[in-house]
Amino acid sequence: MFDRLKEDIQAIKDRDPAAKSSLEIFLLYPGLKAIRMYRRAHKHYLLGHSFRARMLSQRAAKRWGIEIHPGATIGKRLVIDHGHGIVIGETAEIGDDVLIYQGVTLGGTGKDVGKRHPTIGNNVMISAGAKVLGPINIGDNSRVAAGAVVLKDVPPNSTVVGVPARVVRQDGKKVEYKPLDQIHISDPVQQQLDRLEQQIKELKGEK
């Protein structure tokens, strides 16, 4: 347990230039505190003590604004930078050496059952405000840009940006894509109205 704590502190030192000392990190960093609370809650969860596990996770959410479901699976040396507004769902899986910034959601879409949340590979960075939704995979060494909404699998060694997110770099090379036409954009509401109108016409024709 002490070795894991030392590992977590060193990971923060390596990634956060503002960190001045191990004592400062141990006493003042909410991300570290939330991860330590998660590890306690996760042990209770695995033992079947679900109420106790959720109580600990909700205590962490109230104190530090970081909600990690005790059922989530988290690897070694996760760094949560700042952390407020982070939500990690029950079936989320996070690999080793992952960096997550404030406002990130590893959530579900509401349409899936069983495995509902993302699987994050090793050495992944998820920037501020990004939303990664559904049982998708984010490949090793990938980067998710700030504010991105990721709804599909991301290959390893990729950078994704935008809403919905698209791959702009892979294996160190820029990925060409056809830019969105900002003028000729289909209107989904109008499309639905047109479909309904067509169905009404068809129903009237049947009579």
Disulfide bonds with the S-S distance in Angstrom:
none
